[in-house]
Amino acid sequence: MMAERLGVSRSTYARVEKGDPTVALGVYAMALFVLGFGAVLGDLVDPGRDEHGLMLDAQRVPKRVHVKRNPVAT
């Protein structure tokens, strides 16, 4: 029944149960969703919760911004 809900073959679902790394990540994500863990997966991939990534982004922001001025043509 689980393989049917995931939309995969029984053999693929058996590989999921064994933790086969060659099974597509989307199948694992769908399995989590079917089992009621979709919100947990959403939290895991939420960029707003990635403190390290946010810190690296903040370091890339320039300290000062220089605006180039165009000379006024007369």
C-alpha positions in Angstrom: 0.0 0.0 0.0 2.9 2.4 0.8 4.5 1.8 -2.6 1.1 2.7 -4.2 0.8 5.9 -2.2 4.4 6.9 -3.2 3.7 6.1 -6.8 6.7 3.7 -7.1 7.1 0.0 -7.7 7.3 -2.4 -4.8 11.0 -3.1 -5.6 11.8 0.7 -5.3 9.9 0.9 -2.0 11.9 -2.1 -0.7 15.1 -0.2 -1.6 13.7 2.8 0.3 13.2 0.6 3.4 16.8 -0.6 3.1 18.0 3.0 2.8 19.4 2.6 -0.7 21.2 5.8 -1.6 20.5 5.3 -5.3 16.8 5.9 -4.8 15.8 9.5 -5.8 15.6 12.0 -3.0 12.1 12.9 -4.1 10.9 9.4 -3.2 12.2 9.8 0.3 10.6 13.2 0.5 7.3 11.8 -0.6 7.6 8.9 2.0 8.1 11.5 4.7 5.1 13.4 3.5 2.9 10.3 3.4 4.0 9.4 6.9 3.1 12.8 8.2 6.6 14.3 8.4 6.2 16.8 5.6 6.5 19.8 7.9 9.8 18.5 9.4 11.2 18.2 5.9 10.0 21.7 5.1 11.8 23.0 8.2 15.0 21.1 7.2 15.2 22.8 3.8 14.0 26.3 4.9 16.8 28.7 4.1 15.7 31.1 6.9 16.6 28.5 9.4 20.2 28.0 8.1 22.2 30.2 10.6 25.5 29.4 9.0 24.3 30.2 5.5 22.7 33.4 6.7 26.0 34.4 8.4 27.9 33.7 5.1 25.5 35.8 3.2 25.9 38.7 5.7 29.6 38.6 5.2 29.3 39.0 1.4 27.3 42.2 1.7 29.6 45.1 0.9 30.3 47.5 3.9 29.9 50.6 1.7 28.2 51.1 -1.6 29.6 53.6 -4.1 27.1 55.1 -6.4 28.6 56.2 -9.8 27.3 59.6 -10.8 26.7 60.4 -14.4 27.9 63.9 -15.4 25.1 66.1 -16.4 25.2 66.8 -20.1 24.6 70.5 -21.1 
